[in-house]
């Protein structure tokens, strides 16, 4: 009870601070009916009404919020030339107050993608996974290229995350086995070439909305231009989707820790194709994303899903 009271008090203070910053940044024309969604370590997020529409407000807590706003604006300007397209949308920045580190972003209609998939028919699932892949491919623009690959960079980051997390003995053993397998796979893949391009950076169903009424798919929380391996975002989506389906079907078949049908659908999307020599990169990032999910959620009720996925990833024969 004390914790709930403290949390409510902190939320009130955060909301008061945000409202004051909105007045400083936008004056009397700022958003109204502001409702706090969360106050995280990197950003404060709220919802409100502005100029006749609902917007999402983000106030960055980073060391350089003005630079964060500039980076976000640059990427949204790039995406404005690509979306909307064929029922695909990118939620755009509406206005900014750089001095206060605040961006107003249009609110995506519809429901989170994992809710739209939970449950649905196999045909609907293929369609929505393909739509998500089409968004990622469209967002690349003309940026897709073959680039270098430094697997040690990714393994070192993952190792640091493991060391900063108190895992059970069983989870530590699984993490160690996964890191060893990633290191061995990375030695074979180092230097590339690997498909790269301007990706979302956090491409999961929590940042995607499906609006069944208009049959449109929206992506949001796009913060900067990130030229990274395509497989990083593809793996992030596949791992999150495997969590979604295993909540309903805990014994469903997996390959490399995710649903093989989802993987086949995603790599078949035009612009996301990975040939036989490129599929091992997706394998690498699936292992990385699965382990990162276990590290972040090892105390979460869904942690067994990631344990099962990692064991399956370790037991699946490597791509060649």
N, C-alpha and C positions, 0 to 999 in steps of 0.2 A: 504493500500500500504506500509506504514511504517513497519507494522508487517511482510509482505512478504519479504521486504528487510532485516530486522533484522534476519529473519529465514534463508534466503539464506547465510547471513554472518556467522551465527552460524554453518550452515552445512559445509561451506568451512573450517572453523577452525577445526571442528570435523574430517573432512576428512584428513586435513593436519596432525593433531595429530596422527590419525590412521596410516597413511603412514609412519610417523617417527617411530612409535612403531613397525611396521612390519619390517622395516629395522633393528632396534635394535634386534628384536627377531629372524629374519630369514636371515638377511644379504641380499646378492644379489639374493638368491634363493627364496625370498618371493613372495607372490601373486602380479600379475600385473593387470593393467586395473581395479583398485579398484573403486567401485561405492558405495557410502553411501546409505543405505536403511533407517535407522533411528538411532537417537542418543537419547536413552531413559535414564531414571534415573538409571536403573540397568545395562544396557549394550548398547554398540554401535554395530550396526549390519551393515555389508556391504557384497558386492558380488565382486568376482574377479576371475582371472584365475591363477591356480597353478598346475604345472607339467602336463599340458595338459588337465586339467578338470576345470569345474566351481565349486567353493567352496563358502560357506558362512563363513564369519568371525564374531566372537563375541568377543568383548573386554569388560570384566566385570568391572563395576564401584563399585562393592560391597566392603565392608570393608576388606575382605580377598579374593582377586581374585585368589591367588595361590591355596587356599583351594577349591575354586569353580572349578578351572580347575582339581584339583585332584579328587574331587567328581564326576565330569562329566566323567573323564577318567575311573574311576572305574566302573561306571554304563554302559558305552559303551562297556567296556571289557566283562561285564556280558551278555549284549545283543548280542555281536558278536558270542556268543556260541548258540544263539537261532535264529538268523536271518542271511541271508534270509531263509524263509521257506514258501513253498506253495504260492508264489506270495506276500508274506509279507516281508517288508524291514524296517530296522531302519537306518536312516541316521547316519553314523559313523564319529567320530572324525578322521581326517586325520593327524593332527600334532598340536602341542601346543607350545606356548612360555609363560611358567608360569610366568616369571618375568614381562612380559608385560600384563598378564591377558588375553591372546589371544588364542582362539581355532579356527582351521580351520576345517570345517565340510562339508562333501559331500552334494551337493545340490540335493534335491529330484526332480526327473522328474515329469512331469504331471501337474495337476492343483489342486487348493484347493478342498477338498471334497465337500464343499457347492456349488461350481460352477458346479461340476460334477452332483450334484443332482438338479440343477436349470435350467430348469425343466427336469424331466425324468419320465419314466413309473413307475408304482407301483412295478413291478417286479425288475426293475433296482434299485430302491430305497432300497427294501428289501435286494438285493444282496450286495449293497455297505455298508449299515448299518451293515449287518452281517460280511462283511469283516473287517470293523473297529472293531467290537467286537472281531473277531478272532485275530486281532493284539494284543488287550489288553490282551486277554486270553493267547496268546503265550508268551507275555512279562512277565507274572507272573512266568514262569519257574516252579519250585517246591515250590514257596514261599506262595501259598495260604494256609491260616490257619483260624481258628476261634479265634478271639481276643476280647479284652475288648472294651468297648465303653463309652466315656465320652461326652455326648451331651452338657453338660454345657460349655465345652471348645469351641465348635463350636458356641453355642449361644452367649457366651461372645464376641468372635471375631466379630460376626456379629453386635452385639449391638454397639461395638466400632466404626465399620465402619459407622453405621447409625448416630451416634453422631458427627462424623467428616464430615458429608455431609449435605449440606443445601437442604432439600427436601421441596416440596410443602406440604401444609396442607393435601391434599388428599393422597399423597405418604407417608407422615408420618403416617397417620392412617392405610394405607395398611401395612406398615412396622411393625407397632406395633401389628397389628392383626396376621401377619405372625410369628413374634417373640414369641407371646403368644402361637400360635398353635405349633410351633417347641418345645417350652419349655414343653408343655403338652405331646407331642408325645415323646420327649426325656426322660421324667420321666418314661414312660412305657418301653423304650428301654435301659435305662442306664445299664451299666455293660456288655451288650452283651448276648450271643456271636454274633459277627458280622464278616462276611467274609472280610478278609484283605489280603494284599499281596503287592508285588512290582509293583506299578502303575506308570503311566506316570507323573501325577501331574497336567497337563494342557492339558487334552485330548479333544481337540475340532477340528472341521473341518479346522480351521486356522492352525493347526499343523499336518494336514494329507493331503497328495496328492494322487490323483488317476491318474495313467498313463494308459489311455485306449489302447494305442498302445501295451504295454507289459502286460496289464491286471494285474498290480501290485499296491499295496497300500503301501505307505511310510509314516512313522511317523518321526517327527523330533522335535527339541527343547527339547531334553531329557537331563536334567541337573544333576540329581543325583538319587541315589536309594531312593525311597520314599515308605516306608511300611505304607500304609494307607488303609482305607476302600475301597473296590472295587466300592461301590456305589457312592463314590465321583467322580471318573472319569466317570462312567456310566452316572450319572446325568449331569455332565458337557457337555458330548457329546449330550445327549438328549435335554437339554435346548438350546444349540447352533443350533441343527438341527431344533427345533421347531421355532426358530427365522427365519431360512432360509426359511422354507416352508410358514410361515405366511406372508412373504414379497410378495408371489405370491397369497396366498389364505388366506386373513385375517379372514375369517369366518370359517376356518376348525375346525373340532371337536377336542377337547382336553380332556385329562384325567390327573389329577394331574399336569396340566400346560404344558403338552407336548403331542406329537402325540402318541395315544395308539398303533398304528401299529409299530412305531419305538421302543417303550418300549418292546412290545411282541417279536420283532425280536432280540433285544439285550439280553434279559434275557434267550432266547432260545439258545444262543451260548454256546457251550460246554466249560466249565471252568468258565463261568460267571453266572451259574445258581443260582438263589435265590429262596429258597423254601418259602412256606406260612409264616413261622415264620421269614424269612429274608427280605421279600419284604418291610416291614415297614421302614427298613433302607434306601432303595432306595427312598421311600416317603419322609423321613426326608431330604435327601440330594437334592432332587428335589426342595423342598421349599427353602432350603438354597441357592442353585445355582440361582434360580429365583430371590430371593431378592437381592443377591449380584449383579446380572446383572442389576437390576433396580437401585441400588445404583450407580453403575459405569456409567450407561447410561441414567440417569433420564432426561438429556437434549438432548439426541440423538433422531433423527427422529424415531428410532425404539423403543423408550421407551414405546409406547402404547402396543407393543407386550408383554413386560414383565409385564405390569400392567394387561393385560388380562390373562396372564399365572398365575400370583399370585392369582388373584380373582378366577380363575378356580381351582387352587390348594387348596385354602381355602374352596371352595364349594364342592370339591370332597370328598365323604365319605372316612374316613381313612381306611387303610389296617388293617386287623385283623388276 
